[in-house]
Amino acid sequence: MSRAQSMRRFFTMKEFTGWHMLIILVLFFGVIIAVNITMAVLATTSWTGLLAKNGYVASIDYARDQAQREAAEALGWAISMDEEDGIVVLNVTDLAGDPLRAAVTADVTRAVSGEETHPLHLSPVGGGHFRAEAPLGKGRWIVSAHVTRDDQSITWRSAFDVE
């Protein structure tokens, strides 16, 4: 039998039975179910992307953070945070850029899960800069710094990624 004859024999129409339809349906829905299961497993084992439990809580946090930033500006304070290779540096100056003598304490929290909260030990390194003693692990973090000077205090929060 030649190749052409075998191809013709393969593609000639035969009787379409219920078994053929069953095989088609099982394969069709089997692929759909397999893809859905794969996507569900990947979705539940990866980052959810959820940073707040709901929009209401997020808006309250944003409003509180904005109020604290405005209060710091009203006091004449400029607070910022830098991160390099997981080491956090908190900059506390006045609006002219001169160092601000203040007491600083900080906590750091995983942004996604809200777990793994621990104190962030900051050491003064001069010029209004406070440097963390140890690097943070990879991921998204939220720093909450409490800056106190002359019976005035500000809680300042900032989120950042360590890569």
N, C-alpha and C positions, 0 to 999 in steps of 0.2 A: 504494500500500500504506500503510495507516494505521500509526500507531505501535504500537498494540496488536497488529496482525498481525505486525509485524516482531519484537516481543518474544516473541510466541508461537512464531514460527518459530525464533528463537534458542534458546529453552529447550526445544524439543521434542527428545525423546530420539532420538539417531541410533545407529548401530551403533558399539560400543566396540571399537576394534581394538588391536592390539599397539603401533601407533604412539602411540596415546593413552597407553597404559601407560608406554611409553618416555619420553615427554615428562614425565609426572608424576614418574617416578623420577629423571630427570635434574634437574628443577627441585627436587625435595625434597632430594636429596643435594647438589646444587649450593649450595643455601642453607646447609646444615649445614657443608659444607667451607669456604665463604666466611666464615662466622662463626668457625669454628675457626682459620682462618688469621689473621683479623683479631685475635682474642684472643691468639694466639701472638705475633704481631708486637708488640702493645701490651705484653704481659707481658715480653718480652725487651728492650724499649727503655725501660722505666721502672724505677724503683727497686725492687729486689728485696725490700727490707724486712729483708734479712739483715744483722745486726749482728755475729754471731759465726759462725765456721765450723761449730761444733757446740755442743751444750749442755754438753758436758764442759769445753770451753775457756771458755765463758761462766761456768760455775760456779767455775772456778779463778780467773778474773779478778775475779769478785765476792768470793770469799774473800780474795784478796790485797788488794783495795781495802778491805774491811771490817777486815782486820788492820792496815792502815796508818792507818785512821781511829781505831781503838782505841789504837794506839801514839801517835798525836798527842794524843789525850785523856789518855793516861797521862803524857805529857810536859808536860801543861798547855797545849797549843796548841789554838787554834781556827782552822781553815782553811776558807774558803768562797770561792765564786766568783760574781761577778755579771757579767751581759752586757747591754749596751744598745747597740742599733744596730751590733752586730758588734764593739764595743770590750769587751775582757775586763778585768775588775778582780779581782785576787786579794787577798783579805783575810787577813792573817796576824796574829792577836792571841793573847794568852793567854786563859785561860778567863774572866777578869774583864773582858775587852774592851779591855785596854791593849795598845798596839802591841808587837809582838814584833820585836826587832832580829834579822833573819835574812837570809841570802843566798838569793835565789830565782832559779831558772832554770826555763824551761818550754818544752815542745814542744806543737805542736797537730797533730792528724791528722784527716782525714776519717773519720767513723765508719763509713760504709757501705762504702767501697772499701778503706780502710786506706792509701790512697795520699795524696799531697800532704802528707807530713809535713814540717814545717819548724819552726825555732825561733820561739818567741813572745817577742819582746823586751818585757820588763816594766820600767817605770821606777818607782821609789818616788815616791809623791805625798804621803807623810806619813800618820800615823795607822795604820801597818801595812798600807796599801793600795799595791798595785803595779798600775799601769795599762799596758795594751798600747799600743804606739805607733801601730799601724795597725789598722783594722777588718778583720774576717774576712769572707769572702764568704758568701753565703746557703748554708744547708745544715746538716747535723748534724756537730758537731765533738767531739773528745775532747781535753781539756787534761790534760797530764801535767806537774805542777809538782814540782820538787825543792827542798824547803825545808831549809836547813842552818843550825844554830846550835850553837855550842860542841861541835863534834864529834858532834852528834846530827843525824840527817837523816830526813826523811820524804818519800816519793814519794806525791803525792796526785793522783788522777785524777777528772775530772768530765766528763760528756757534756752537751751543750746544743745547742739549735737557734738558728740565726740566721735571722731571717725578713726 
